[in-house]
């Protein structure tokens, strides 16, 4: 049918919409205070991003979507889901060639998921590892984006004592 979009057109829109949902999800996740409607939007955006990337993305895209889902579920107090998504993302980024910012994010999201799950030991270790890797970020934009997310993650007991 001539009025049906081609597969390339559909995939282009999936990429655009997936990217937009990802960006909106992270923007909401970086806020220190959200309304209940924003919490719902954040969750829907994260799942929409994962769904859209699942149709056209790479393993790396899936892992990045898992990072967002891990962070969102941690922020919403969904410990089991937060741990599931953050573990999957961390496993990917630590077993593949990854950028330092990806590793820093993976450990930061793991720390937040551990906090949601009341796992103080994992929270402390992941928080420290995220900070250690973040200190190696040389690109100011990477550090700015990392800090925007890291600032909403509760500090570990050892980090509070050092502050």
C-alpha positions, 0 to 999 in steps of 0.5 A, a space after each residue: 500500500 502506498 499510504 503505509 510508511 516503509 520499514 525505514 520510516 518506521 524505524 526512524 520514528 522509533 529512534 526519534 521517539 525512543 530517544 525522546 522518551 529516554 531524554 524525558 525519563 532522565 530529565 524527570 529522574 534528575 529532579 529532586 522533587 516530582 509530582 505524582 503525575 511526573 513520577 508516572 510520566 517518568 516511569 512511562 517514558 522509561 518503559 517506552 524508551 526500552 520498548 522502542 529501542 528493543 525494536 531497533 537498538 543494539 545490546 548497548 542501547 538495551 543496557 542504556 535503557 536498563 540503566 534508566 529503568 533501574 534508576 526510575 524504579 529505584 527512585 519510585 521505591 520499587 526495589 526488586 525491579 530496580 535491582 533487576 534492571 541495574 544488575 542487568 545494566 551493570 553486567 553489560 557495562 562491566 563485561 563489554 568495552 564501555 566508556 567511563 561515563 557508562 561505568 560511572 552511571 552503572 555503578 551509581 544506578 546500582 547504588 540507588 537500587 541497593 538503597 531502595 533494596 535496603 542493602 547498605 553494603 552494596 549501596 556503600 560499595 557501588 556509591 564509592 565505585 561510582 565516585 571513583 570512576 566519576 573522578 576520572 571523567 575528563 569531559 565536562 559535559 559527561 561530568 555534568 550529566 553524571 552529577 545531575 543523576 548522582 545528586 539525587 542518589 542518597 549518600 552512603 554512610 561512609 560518604 556522609 562521614 567524609 563530607 
